[in-house]
Amino acid sequence: MLMRESRREAERKWVLAEGGDASRNARSIPMEKVMDDVLVAYGQNGEAVRPEQGYPIRLIVPGWEGNINVKWLQRLHVLDQPAMTRDESAD
Protein backbone atom coordinates (compact mmCIF):
# COMPACT_ATOMS: atom_id res chain seq x y z
CA MET A 1 0.00 0.00 0.00
CA LEU A 2 1.36 3.41 -0.96
CA MET A 3 1.37 6.00 1.84
CA ARG A 4 0.76 9.64 0.95
CA GLU A 5 1.57 12.65 3.08
CA SER A 6 -1.36 14.93 3.73
CA ARG A 7 -0.86 18.57 2.79
CA ARG A 8 -0.78 19.54 6.46
CA GLU A 9 1.92 16.96 7.23
CA ALA A 10 3.94 18.09 4.21
CA GLU A 11 4.00 21.62 5.62
CA ARG A 12 5.53 20.50 8.92
CA LYS A 13 9.20 20.67 8.00
CA TRP A 14 10.77 22.69 10.84
CA VAL A 15 10.59 23.03 14.61
CA LEU A 16 11.36 26.34 16.31
CA ALA A 17 12.74 25.86 19.83
CA GLU A 18 12.49 28.92 22.09
CA GLY A 19 14.44 29.39 25.30
CA GLY A 20 12.97 31.10 28.35
CA ASP A 21 16.10 32.83 29.62
CA ALA A 22 17.00 36.50 29.28
CA SER A 23 18.68 36.00 25.88
CA ARG A 24 15.52 34.41 24.42
CA ASN A 25 17.61 32.02 22.30
CA ALA A 26 15.50 30.54 19.48
CA ARG A 27 16.61 28.05 16.83
CA SER A 28 14.98 26.36 13.84
CA ILE A 29 15.70 22.66 13.45
CA PRO A 30 14.62 20.49 10.49
CA MET A 31 11.82 18.07 11.42
CA GLU A 32 13.89 15.20 9.97
CA LYS A 33 16.61 15.89 12.56
CA VAL A 34 14.06 16.30 15.37
CA MET A 35 12.47 12.94 14.61
CA ASP A 36 15.86 11.25 14.25
CA ASP A 37 17.68 11.96 17.52
CA VAL A 38 16.75 15.23 19.26
CA LEU A 39 15.97 14.89 22.98
CA VAL A 40 13.93 17.03 25.34
CA ALA A 41 15.83 16.46 28.59
CA TYR A 42 14.37 17.02 32.05
CA GLY A 43 16.93 14.91 33.87
CA GLN A 44 20.55 13.83 33.84
CA ASN A 45 22.18 11.02 35.81
CA GLY A 46 19.01 10.41 37.82
CA GLU A 47 18.59 14.06 38.86
CA ALA A 48 16.70 17.03 37.45
CA VAL A 49 18.61 19.16 34.97
CA ARG A 50 20.56 21.72 36.99
CA PRO A 51 19.70 25.43 36.65
CA GLU A 52 23.04 26.23 34.99
CA GLN A 53 22.33 23.46 32.48
CA GLY A 54 18.86 24.70 31.55
CA TYR A 55 16.43 23.62 34.30
CA PRO A 56 13.66 22.54 34.02
CA ILE A 57 13.93 21.40 30.37
CA ARG A 58 16.76 21.52 27.83
CA LEU A 59 16.84 20.59 24.18
CA ILE A 60 19.69 18.24 23.18
CA VAL A 61 20.59 18.19 19.47
CA PRO A 62 23.40 15.61 18.99
CA GLY A 63 26.06 16.46 16.42
CA TRP A 64 25.08 20.13 16.05
CA GLU A 65 26.86 23.16 17.51
CA GLY A 66 26.26 23.89 21.18
CA ASN A 67 24.11 27.01 20.88
CA ILE A 68 21.38 24.98 19.16
CA ASN A 69 20.97 22.96 22.39
CA VAL A 70 18.42 25.44 23.75
CA LYS A 71 18.48 25.81 27.54
CA TRP A 72 15.41 26.67 29.64
CA LEU A 73 13.21 25.37 26.82
CA GLN A 74 9.95 27.30 26.92
CA ARG A 75 8.16 26.49 23.68
CA LEU A 76 8.30 24.38 20.52
CA HIS A 77 6.56 25.57 17.34
CA VAL A 78 6.05 23.42 14.23
CA LEU A 79 6.58 25.47 11.06
CA ASP A 80 6.68 25.07 7.28
CA GLN A 81 10.01 26.92 6.93
CA PRO A 82 12.93 28.10 9.09
CA ALA A 83 11.97 31.00 11.36
CA MET A 84 15.15 32.98 10.64
CA THR A 85 15.30 34.37 14.17
CA ARG A 86 17.89 36.94 15.21
CA ASP A 87 20.07 34.06 16.41
CA GLU A 88 20.01 32.41 12.97
CA SER A 89 20.26 35.28 10.52
CA ALA A 90 23.46 37.04 9.55
CA ASP A 91 24.21 40.44 11.07
Biopython code that builds the backbone (N, CA, C, O; Angstrom):
import numpy as np
from Bio.PDB.StructureBuilder import StructureBuilder

atoms = [
    (1, "MET", "N", (0.840, -1.180, 0.000)),
    (1, "MET", "CA", (0.000, 0.000, 0.000)),
    (1, "MET", "C", (0.889, 1.248, 0.000)),
    (1, "MET", "O", (1.839, 1.331, 0.778)),
    (2, "LEU", "N", (0.592, 2.189, -0.844)),
    (2, "LEU", "CA", (1.360, 3.411, -0.963)),
    (2, "LEU", "C", (0.842, 4.447, 0.026)),
    (2, "LEU", "O", (-0.350, 4.753, 0.053)),
    (3, "MET", "N", (1.761, 4.990, 0.849)),
    (3, "MET", "CA", (1.371, 6.002, 1.837)),
    (3, "MET", "C", (1.590, 7.381, 1.225)),
    (3, "MET", "O", (2.609, 7.631, 0.579)),
    (4, "ARG", "N", (0.629, 8.268, 1.433)),
    (4, "ARG", "CA", (0.756, 9.636, 0.952)),
    (4, "ARG", "C", (0.726, 10.586, 2.129)),
    (4, "ARG", "O", (-0.030, 10.394, 3.081)),
    (5, "GLU", "N", (1.558, 11.616, 2.056)),
    (5, "GLU", "CA", (1.566, 12.655, 3.079)),
    (5, "GLU", "C", (0.395, 13.591, 2.830)),
    (5, "GLU", "O", (0.148, 14.001, 1.695)),
    (6, "SER", "N", (-0.319, 13.925, 3.885)),
    (6, "SER", "CA", (-1.357, 14.935, 3.732)),
    (6, "SER", "C", (-0.682, 16.288, 3.533)),
    (6, "SER", "O", (0.493, 16.456, 3.858)),
    (7, "ARG", "N", (-1.417, 17.235, 3.008)),
    (7, "ARG", "CA", (-0.856, 18.573, 2.790)),
    (7, "ARG", "C", (-0.368, 19.158, 4.110)),
    (7, "ARG", "O", (0.706, 19.756, 4.170)),
    (8, "ARG", "N", (-1.152, 18.985, 5.154)),
    (8, "ARG", "CA", (-0.783, 19.537, 6.457)),
    (8, "ARG", "C", (0.527, 18.916, 6.959)),
    (8, "ARG", "O", (1.388, 19.627, 7.475)),
    (9, "GLU", "N", (0.681, 17.609, 6.812)),
    (9, "GLU", "CA", (1.923, 16.956, 7.232)),
    (9, "GLU", "C", (3.102, 17.414, 6.387)),
    (9, "GLU", "O", (4.212, 17.560, 6.900)),
    (10, "ALA", "N", (2.872, 17.640, 5.099)),
    (10, "ALA", "CA", (3.945, 18.086, 4.210)),
    (10, "ALA", "C", (4.452, 19.468, 4.595)),
    (10, "ALA", "O", (5.608, 19.794, 4.326)),
    (11, "GLU", "N", (3.619, 20.277, 5.214)),
    (11, "GLU", "CA", (4.002, 21.625, 5.616)),
    (11, "GLU", "C", (4.816, 21.640, 6.908)),
    (11, "GLU", "O", (5.429, 22.659, 7.228)),
    (12, "ARG", "N", (4.837, 20.568, 7.638)),
    (12, "ARG", "CA", (5.535, 20.504, 8.923)),
    (12, "ARG", "C", (6.975, 20.062, 8.719)),
    (12, "ARG", "O", (7.313, 18.894, 8.914)),
    (13, "LYS", "N", (7.811, 21.000, 8.326)),
    (13, "LYS", "CA", (9.202, 20.671, 7.995)),
    (13, "LYS", "C", (10.221, 21.171, 9.001)),
    (13, "LYS", "O", (11.371, 20.734, 8.966)),
    (14, "TRP", "N", (9.838, 22.073, 9.899)),
    (14, "TRP", "CA", (10.767, 22.686, 10.839)),
    (14, "TRP", "C", (10.157, 22.789, 12.219)),
    (14, "TRP", "O", (8.938, 22.868, 12.369)),
    (15, "VAL", "N", (11.015, 22.788, 13.229)),
    (15, "VAL", "CA", (10.594, 23.032, 14.611)),
    (15, "VAL", "C", (11.403, 24.226, 15.120)),
    (15, "VAL", "O", (12.627, 24.259, 14.997)),
    (16, "LEU", "N", (10.707, 25.196, 15.688)),
    (16, "LEU", "CA", (11.359, 26.342, 16.307)),
    (16, "LEU", "C", (11.374, 26.104, 17.811)),
    (16, "LEU", "O", (10.323, 25.984, 18.440)),
    (17, "ALA", "N", (12.571, 26.036, 18.381)),
    (17, "ALA", "CA", (12.744, 25.857, 19.829)),
    (17, "ALA", "C", (13.073, 27.210, 20.442)),
    (17, "ALA", "O", (14.025, 27.867, 20.023)),
    (18, "GLU", "N", (12.285, 27.633, 21.440)),
    (18, "GLU", "CA", (12.487, 28.923, 22.095)),
    (18, "GLU", "C", (12.907, 28.728, 23.536)),
    (18, "GLU", "O", (12.284, 27.973, 24.283)),
    (19, "GLY", "N", (13.977, 29.420, 23.922)),
    (19, "GLY", "CA", (14.443, 29.389, 25.303)),
    (19, "GLY", "C", (13.732, 30.437, 26.143)),
    (19, "GLY", "O", (13.258, 31.446, 25.621)),
    (20, "GLY", "N", (13.661, 30.196, 27.443)),
    (20, "GLY", "CA", (12.969, 31.097, 28.347)),
    (20, "GLY", "C", (13.887, 31.959, 29.182)),
    (20, "GLY", "O", (13.432, 32.583, 30.141)),
    (21, "ASP", "N", (15.165, 32.015, 28.849)),
    (21, "ASP", "CA", (16.101, 32.831, 29.619)),
    (21, "ASP", "C", (16.113, 34.263, 29.089)),
    (21, "ASP", "O", (15.362, 34.595, 28.171)),
    (22, "ALA", "N", (16.947, 35.092, 29.654)),
    (22, "ALA", "CA", (16.996, 36.501, 29.280)),
    (22, "ALA", "C", (17.423, 36.716, 27.830)),
    (22, "ALA", "O", (17.017, 37.704, 27.217)),
    (23, "SER", "N", (18.231, 35.821, 27.268)),
    (23, "SER", "CA", (18.683, 36.004, 25.884)),
    (23, "SER", "C", (17.622, 35.597, 24.865)),
    (23, "SER", "O", (17.730, 35.950, 23.690)),
    (24, "ARG", "N", (16.603, 34.861, 25.296)),
    (24, "ARG", "CA", (15.515, 34.409, 24.421)),
    (24, "ARG", "C", (16.047, 33.689, 23.178)),
    (24, "ARG", "O", (15.581, 33.929, 22.065)),
    (25, "ASN", "N", (17.032, 32.803, 23.383)),
    (25, "ASN", "CA", (17.608, 32.024, 22.300)),
    (25, "ASN", "C", (16.513, 31.229, 21.597)),
    (25, "ASN", "O", (15.703, 30.573, 22.252)),
    (26, "ALA", "N", (16.487, 31.283, 20.273)),
    (26, "ALA", "CA", (15.503, 30.543, 19.482)),
    (26, "ALA", "C", (16.200, 29.994, 18.240)),
    (26, "ALA", "O", (16.930, 30.710, 17.555)),
    (27, "ARG", "N", (15.962, 28.711, 17.961)),
    (27, "ARG", "CA", (16.615, 28.052, 16.829)),
    (27, "ARG", "C", (15.628, 27.198, 16.053)),
    (27, "ARG", "O", (14.767, 26.537, 16.635)),
    (28, "SER", "N", (15.762, 27.220, 14.726)),
    (28, "SER", "CA", (14.977, 26.360, 13.844)),
    (28, "SER", "C", (15.761, 25.079, 13.586)),
    (28, "SER", "O", (16.965, 25.113, 13.331)),
    (29, "ILE", "N", (15.066, 23.958, 13.656)),
    (29, "ILE", "CA", (15.697, 22.659, 13.448)),
    (29, "ILE", "C", (14.823, 21.883, 12.465)),
    (29, "ILE", "O", (13.605, 21.840, 12.637)),
    (30, "PRO", "N", (15.413, 21.270, 11.442)),
    (30, "PRO", "CA", (14.617, 20.494, 10.493)),
    (30, "PRO", "C", (13.884, 19.344, 11.196)),
    (30, "PRO", "O", (14.448, 18.679, 12.065)),
    (31, "MET", "N", (12.634, 19.120, 10.815)),
    (31, "MET", "CA", (11.824, 18.067, 11.420)),
    (31, "MET", "C", (12.499, 16.701, 11.279)),
    (31, "MET", "O", (12.397, 15.865, 12.177)),
    (32, "GLU", "N", (13.178, 16.474, 10.175)),
    (32, "GLU", "CA", (13.885, 15.203, 9.973)),
    (32, "GLU", "C", (14.899, 14.962, 11.098)),
    (32, "GLU", "O", (15.002, 13.849, 11.612)),
    (33, "LYS", "N", (15.640, 15.997, 11.476)),
    (33, "LYS", "CA", (16.612, 15.895, 12.565)),
    (33, "LYS", "C", (15.896, 15.679, 13.898)),
    (33, "LYS", "O", (16.313, 14.854, 14.710)),
    (34, "VAL", "N", (14.824, 16.423, 14.113)),
    (34, "VAL", "CA", (14.064, 16.303, 15.367)),
    (34, "VAL", "C", (13.564, 14.877, 15.556)),
    (34, "VAL", "O", (13.676, 14.315, 16.645)),
    (35, "MET", "N", (13.020, 14.298, 14.508)),
    (35, "MET", "CA", (12.468, 12.945, 14.608)),
    (35, "MET", "C", (13.556, 11.882, 14.690)),
    (35, "MET", "O", (13.300, 10.770, 15.152)),
    (36, "ASP", "N", (14.767, 12.210, 14.246)),
    (36, "ASP", "CA", (15.864, 11.251, 14.249)),
    (36, "ASP", "C", (16.471, 11.072, 15.639)),
    (36, "ASP", "O", (16.505, 9.954, 16.153)),
    (37, "ASP", "N", (16.955, 12.167, 16.260)),
    (37, "ASP", "CA", (17.678, 11.959, 17.517)),
    (37, "ASP", "C", (17.672, 13.126, 18.497)),
    (37, "ASP", "O", (18.466, 13.126, 19.437)),
    (38, "VAL", "N", (16.810, 14.114, 18.314)),
    (38, "VAL", "CA", (16.749, 15.234, 19.258)),
    (38, "VAL", "C", (16.039, 14.790, 20.535)),
    (38, "VAL", "O", (15.052, 14.055, 20.486)),
    (39, "LEU", "N", (16.551, 15.244, 21.674)),
    (39, "LEU", "CA", (15.966, 14.895, 22.976)),
    (39, "LEU", "C", (15.475, 16.145, 23.691)),
    (39, "LEU", "O", (16.079, 17.212, 23.587)),
    (40, "VAL", "N", (14.378, 15.999, 24.413)),
    (40, "VAL", "CA", (13.930, 17.029, 25.339)),
    (40, "VAL", "C", (14.261, 16.461, 26.716)),
    (40, "VAL", "O", (13.597, 15.542, 27.196)),
    (41, "ALA", "N", (15.296, 17.020, 27.346)),
    (41, "ALA", "CA", (15.825, 16.462, 28.593)),
    (41, "ALA", "C", (15.301, 17.209, 29.812)),
    (41, "ALA", "O", (15.351, 18.438, 29.878)),
    (42, "TYR", "N", (14.802, 16.447, 30.769)),
    (42, "TYR", "CA", (14.373, 17.016, 32.049)),
    (42, "TYR", "C", (15.218, 16.463, 33.185)),
    (42, "TYR", "O", (15.089, 16.891, 34.332)),
    (43, "GLY", "N", (16.084, 15.512, 32.860)),
    (43, "GLY", "CA", (16.932, 14.914, 33.874)),
    (43, "GLY", "C", (18.262, 14.477, 33.300)),
    (43, "GLY", "O", (18.429, 14.315, 32.091)),
    (44, "GLN", "N", (19.214, 14.291, 34.223)),
    (44, "GLN", "CA", (20.546, 13.827, 33.840)),
    (44, "GLN", "C", (21.122, 13.060, 35.019)),
    (44, "GLN", "O", (21.141, 13.561, 36.143)),
    (45, "ASN", "N", (21.585, 11.860, 34.766)),
    (45, "ASN", "CA", (22.184, 11.021, 35.813)),
    (45, "ASN", "C", (21.258, 10.842, 37.011)),
    (45, "ASN", "O", (21.710, 10.863, 38.156)),
    (46, "GLY", "N", (19.979, 10.668, 36.752)),
    (46, "GLY", "CA", (19.009, 10.406, 37.815)),
    (46, "GLY", "C", (18.557, 11.628, 38.592)),
    (46, "GLY", "O", (17.818, 11.494, 39.568)),
    (47, "GLU", "N", (18.978, 12.810, 38.188)),
    (47, "GLU", "CA", (18.592, 14.057, 38.861)),
    (47, "GLU", "C", (17.966, 14.999, 37.841)),
    (47, "GLU", "O", (18.142, 14.829, 36.634)),
    (48, "ALA", "N", (17.238, 15.988, 38.334)),
    (48, "ALA", "CA", (16.700, 17.026, 37.451)),
    (48, "ALA", "C", (17.850, 17.795, 36.808)),
    (48, "ALA", "O", (18.930, 17.912, 37.386)),
    (49, "VAL", "N", (17.611, 18.313, 35.619)),
    (49, "VAL", "CA", (18.614, 19.160, 34.972)),
    (49, "VAL", "C", (18.916, 20.328, 35.901)),
    (49, "VAL", "O", (17.997, 20.945, 36.442)),
    (50, "ARG", "N", (20.166, 20.629, 36.086)),
    (50, "ARG", "CA", (20.561, 21.724, 36.987)),
    (50, "ARG", "C", (20.255, 23.083, 36.363)),
    (50, "ARG", "O", (20.236, 23.207, 35.138)),
    (51, "PRO", "N", (20.016, 24.101, 37.188)),
    (51, "PRO", "CA", (19.701, 25.433, 36.648)),
    (51, "PRO", "C", (20.728, 25.949, 35.649)),
    (51, "PRO", "O", (20.352, 26.525, 34.629)),
    (52, "GLU", "N", (22.010, 25.756, 35.916)),
    (52, "GLU", "CA", (23.036, 26.235, 34.991)),
    (52, "GLU", "C", (23.066, 25.445, 33.688)),
    (52, "GLU", "O", (23.676, 25.879, 32.711)),
    (53, "GLN", "N", (22.411, 24.287, 33.672)),
    (53, "GLN", "CA", (22.333, 23.461, 32.475)),
    (53, "GLN", "C", (20.989, 23.574, 31.763)),
    (53, "GLN", "O", (20.751, 22.879, 30.775)),
    (54, "GLY", "N", (20.100, 24.455, 32.260)),
    (54, "GLY", "CA", (18.856, 24.696, 31.548)),
    (54, "GLY", "C", (17.589, 24.238, 32.238)),
    (54, "GLY", "O", (16.569, 24.057, 31.572)),
    (55, "TYR", "N", (17.612, 24.044, 33.551)),
    (55, "TYR", "CA", (16.432, 23.615, 34.301)),
    (55, "TYR", "C", (15.221, 24.474, 33.953)),
    (55, "TYR", "O", (15.382, 25.688, 33.831)),
    (56, "PRO", "N", (14.042, 23.932, 33.790)),
    (56, "PRO", "CA", (13.661, 22.543, 34.016)),
    (56, "PRO", "C", (13.794, 21.638, 32.788)),
    (56, "PRO", "O", (13.826, 20.415, 32.930)),
    (57, "ILE", "N", (13.873, 22.219, 31.585)),
    (57, "ILE", "CA", (13.933, 21.399, 30.372)),
    (57, "ILE", "C", (14.968, 21.991, 29.416)),
    (57, "ILE", "O", (15.066, 23.207, 29.250)),
    (58, "ARG", "N", (15.735, 21.098, 28.796)),
    (58, "ARG", "CA", (16.756, 21.521, 27.833)),
    (58, "ARG", "C", (16.644, 20.668, 26.582)),
    (58, "ARG", "O", (16.391, 19.466, 26.656)),
    (59, "LEU", "N", (16.835, 21.297, 25.442)),
    (59, "LEU", "CA", (16.835, 20.586, 24.178)),
    (59, "LEU", "C", (18.249, 20.093, 23.889)),
    (59, "LEU", "O", (19.203, 20.862, 23.999)),
    (60, "ILE", "N", (18.394, 18.840, 23.527)),
    (60, "ILE", "CA", (19.686, 18.245, 23.181)),
    (60, "ILE", "C", (19.641, 17.860, 21.701)),
    (60, "ILE", "O", (18.803, 17.058, 21.290)),
    (61, "VAL", "N", (20.541, 18.433, 20.906)),
    (61, "VAL", "CA", (20.594, 18.187, 19.469)),
    (61, "VAL", "C", (21.970, 17.592, 19.153)),
    (61, "VAL", "O", (22.910, 18.336, 18.874)),
    (62, "PRO", "N", (22.101, 16.259, 19.194)),
    (62, "PRO", "CA", (23.396, 15.612, 18.986)),
    (62, "PRO", "C", (24.009, 15.945, 17.628)),
    (62, "PRO", "O", (23.327, 15.947, 16.603)),
    (63, "GLY", "N", (25.326, 16.227, 17.644)),
    (63, "GLY", "CA", (26.059, 16.461, 16.420)),
    (63, "GLY", "C", (25.977, 17.869, 15.876)),
    (63, "GLY", "O", (26.621, 18.172, 14.872)),
    (64, "TRP", "N", (25.206, 18.739, 16.506)),
    (64, "TRP", "CA", (25.083, 20.129, 16.052)),
    (64, "TRP", "C", (25.781, 21.024, 17.055)),
    (64, "TRP", "O", (26.007, 20.626, 18.197)),
    (65, "GLU", "N", (26.125, 22.242, 16.631)),
    (65, "GLU", "CA", (26.863, 23.156, 17.508)),
    (65, "GLU", "C", (26.079, 23.449, 18.789)),
    (65, "GLU", "O", (24.849, 23.385, 18.814)),
    (66, "GLY", "N", (26.816, 23.768, 19.840)),
    (66, "GLY", "CA", (26.263, 23.893, 21.179)),
    (66, "GLY", "C", (25.132, 24.876, 21.354)),
    (66, "GLY", "O", (24.222, 24.616, 22.141)),
    (67, "ASN", "N", (25.148, 26.009, 20.646)),
    (67, "ASN", "CA", (24.106, 27.010, 20.877)),
    (67, "ASN", "C", (22.744, 26.605, 20.317)),
    (67, "ASN", "O", (21.762, 27.316, 20.529)),
    (68, "ILE", "N", (22.664, 25.490, 19.616)),
    (68, "ILE", "CA", (21.376, 24.977, 19.156)),
    (68, "ILE", "C", (20.722, 24.135, 20.259)),
    (68, "ILE", "O", (19.518, 23.886, 20.214)),
    (69, "ASN", "N", (21.502, 23.703, 21.237)),
    (69, "ASN", "CA", (20.972, 22.963, 22.387)),
    (69, "ASN", "C", (20.317, 23.969, 23.342)),
    (69, "ASN", "O", (20.927, 24.381, 24.329)),
    (70, "VAL", "N", (19.097, 24.353, 23.051)),
    (70, "VAL", "CA", (18.415, 25.437, 23.753)),
    (70, "VAL", "C", (18.199, 25.087, 25.225)),
    (70, "VAL", "O", (17.610, 24.059, 25.557)),
    (71, "LYS", "N", (18.692, 25.968, 26.097)),
    (71, "LYS", "CA", (18.484, 25.813, 27.542)),
    (71, "LYS", "C", (17.179, 26.486, 27.943)),
    (71, "LYS", "O", (16.667, 27.342, 27.221)),
    (72, "TRP", "N", (16.647, 26.101, 29.090)),
    (72, "TRP", "CA", (15.411, 26.675, 29.643)),
    (72, "TRP", "C", (14.308, 26.667, 28.585)),
    (72, "TRP", "O", (13.620, 27.665, 28.373)),
    (73, "LEU", "N", (14.159, 25.509, 27.925)),
    (73, "LEU", "CA", (13.208, 25.372, 26.821)),
    (73, "LEU", "C", (11.817, 25.797, 27.269)),
    (73, "LEU", "O", (11.276, 25.260, 28.235)),
    (74, "GLN", "N", (11.251, 26.749, 26.571)),
    (74, "GLN", "CA", (9.947, 27.296, 26.925)),
    (74, "GLN", "C", (8.855, 26.846, 25.960)),
    (74, "GLN", "O", (7.722, 26.594, 26.369)),
    (75, "ARG", "N", (9.204, 26.746, 24.669)),
    (75, "ARG", "CA", (8.162, 26.493, 23.681)),
    (75, "ARG", "C", (8.756, 25.846, 22.441)),
    (75, "ARG", "O", (9.891, 26.132, 22.061)),
    (76, "LEU", "N", (7.972, 24.966, 21.809)),
    (76, "LEU", "CA", (8.305, 24.380, 20.515)),
    (76, "LEU", "C", (7.178, 24.722, 19.543)),
    (76, "LEU", "O", (6.005, 24.500, 19.845)),
    (77, "HIS", "N", (7.530, 25.259, 18.384)),
    (77, "HIS", "CA", (6.556, 25.573, 17.341)),
    (77, "HIS", "C", (6.882, 24.714, 16.125)),
    (77, "HIS", "O", (8.053, 24.556, 15.780)),
    (78, "VAL", "N", (5.867, 24.157, 15.473)),
    (78, "VAL", "CA", (6.053, 23.418, 14.230)),
    (78, "VAL", "C", (5.733, 24.369, 13.091)),
    (78, "VAL", "O", (4.664, 24.981, 13.061)),
    (79, "LEU", "N", (6.682, 24.493, 12.136)),
    (79, "LEU", "CA", (6.576, 25.468, 11.057)),
    (79, "LEU", "C", (6.789, 24.821, 9.691)),
    (79, "LEU", "O", (7.236, 23.678, 9.594)),
    (80, "ASP", "N", (6.464, 25.564, 8.645)),
    (80, "ASP", "CA", (6.681, 25.073, 7.283)),
    (80, "ASP", "C", (8.006, 25.530, 6.691)),
    (80, "ASP", "O", (8.384, 25.086, 5.607)),
    (81, "GLN", "N", (8.726, 26.421, 7.399)),
    (81, "GLN", "CA", (10.012, 26.923, 6.934)),
    (81, "GLN", "C", (10.828, 27.392, 8.134)),
    (81, "GLN", "O", (10.274, 27.564, 9.220)),
    (82, "PRO", "N", (12.137, 27.602, 7.962)),
    (82, "PRO", "CA", (12.934, 28.104, 9.088)),
    (82, "PRO", "C", (12.414, 29.466, 9.535)),
    (82, "PRO", "O", (11.950, 30.255, 8.712)),
    (83, "ALA", "N", (12.488, 29.741, 10.814)),
    (83, "ALA", "CA", (11.969, 30.996, 11.362)),
    (83, "ALA", "C", (12.888, 32.178, 11.100)),
    (83, "ALA", "O", (12.435, 33.323, 11.113)),
    (84, "MET", "N", (14.161, 31.927, 10.864)),
    (84, "MET", "CA", (15.149, 32.982, 10.642)),
    (84, "MET", "C", (15.134, 34.002, 11.784)),
    (84, "MET", "O", (15.007, 35.205, 11.555)),
    (85, "THR", "N", (15.261, 33.515, 12.986)),
    (85, "THR", "CA", (15.298, 34.369, 14.170)),
    (85, "THR", "C", (16.582, 35.183, 14.185)),
    (85, "THR", "O", (17.465, 34.968, 13.355)),
    (86, "ARG", "N", (16.687, 36.101, 15.110)),
    (86, "ARG", "CA", (17.892, 36.940, 15.206)),
    (86, "ARG", "C", (19.125, 36.095, 15.481)),
    (86, "ARG", "O", (20.234, 36.487, 15.118)),
    (87, "ASP", "N", (18.948, 34.943, 16.116)),
    (87, "ASP", "CA", (20.075, 34.056, 16.407)),
    (87, "ASP", "C", (20.541, 33.281, 15.175)),
    (87, "ASP", "O", (21.659, 32.769, 15.149)),
    (88, "GLU", "N", (19.689, 33.196, 14.160)),
    (88, "GLU", "CA", (20.006, 32.407, 12.970)),
    (88, "GLU", "C", (20.415, 33.242, 11.764)),
    (88, "GLU", "O", (21.131, 32.751, 10.891)),
    (89, "SER", "N", (19.983, 34.461, 11.702)),
    (89, "SER", "CA", (20.257, 35.284, 10.524)),
    (89, "SER", "C", (21.591, 36.012, 10.669)),
    (89, "SER", "O", (22.066, 36.257, 11.778)),
    (90, "ALA", "N", (22.168, 36.344, 9.550)),
    (90, "ALA", "CA", (23.456, 37.042, 9.549)),
    (90, "ALA", "C", (23.267, 38.497, 9.981)),
    (90, "ALA", "O", (22.235, 39.108, 9.706)),
    (91, "ASP", "N", (24.259, 39.031, 10.648)),
    (91, "ASP", "CA", (24.210, 40.439, 11.069)),
    (91, "ASP", "C", (24.606, 41.347, 9.928)),
    (91, "ASP", "O", (24.626, 42.567, 10.088)),
]
sb = StructureBuilder()
sb.init_structure("model")
sb.init_model(0)
sb.init_chain("A")
sb.init_seg("    ")
for serial, (resi, resn, name, xyz) in enumerate(atoms, 1):
    if name == "N":
        sb.init_residue(resn, " ", resi, " ")
    sb.init_atom(name, np.array(xyz, "f"), 0.0, 1.0, " ", f" {name:<3s}", serial, name[0])
structure = sb.get_structure()
